Amino acid sequence: MLKKPGFAVAVVSVMLLLYCVMIIVNRALPVVYFIFAISPFLLAWLALSIICYGKFTGTEFKDGEEWGYQDKQKKKD
C-alpha cells in the first residue's frame, strides 16, 4: 500500500475532491478542518511515494541532451 504511487494519488485526489465539495456545500466543518490539517502530510506522502517508488516510462536522454519535448521532432543542426 505504501509502495504503490497509484494508491497514494487516488487517496489524495479523493480527499481533495471531498474537501472541495464540502467547502462548496458548506457542511461538516469539522471534517473540512481535519482534511485541511492533514493535507501537508498527505502531500508529503504523495510526493515521497512517487519519488521513491514511481516508474519512469519515457525515453531516456542521450549524451549531450539536456531536455526536450517528447511530442516534437528533434531538429538536426
Buried (B, 14 or more C-beta within 10 A) or exposed (E): EEEEBEEBBEBBEEBBEBBEEBBEEEEBEEEBEEBEEEBEEBEEBBEEBBEEEEEEEEEEEEEEEEEEEEEEEEEEE
